[in-house]
Amino acid sequence: MEKTAAFLLRIPQDLKKGLEKRAAEQNQSVNGLLQTMIVRELAKQDDQVTDDSLENRQFIGQTLTGSQVDSENGLVQVKGIFYRYLIESNLKFDPAKDYIVIEANGNILTLRPIVR
């Protein structure tokens, strides 16, 4: 797994709102959207083809049922593979809800509860 780094980014409120809207439309987190945009832009500048991870290509937008989550062990099963998971906004897991994968970072998937 790649090491990750964090940094503070100051942007205008309108730009932040635009990023949040785009991320929601694409069922991603803002972090996941920015990471994808940066990787694509750097690859374009380097004249490379981007090679997103399997998780990003196959799992973003995937809908999961509560039965696919093992909350006791902190794991979620997606397409037969177990991953660690986080729930957006640190919400508690609710087995009665369905979830959508909004970000994949290494072996950790970020899930968003689906509001119906």
Secondary structure by P-SEA (a helix, b strand, c coil): cbbbbbbbbbbcaaaaaaaaaaaaaacccaaaaaaaaaaaaaaaaaccccccccccccccccccccccccccccccccccbbbbbbccccccccccbbbbbccccccbbbbbbbcc
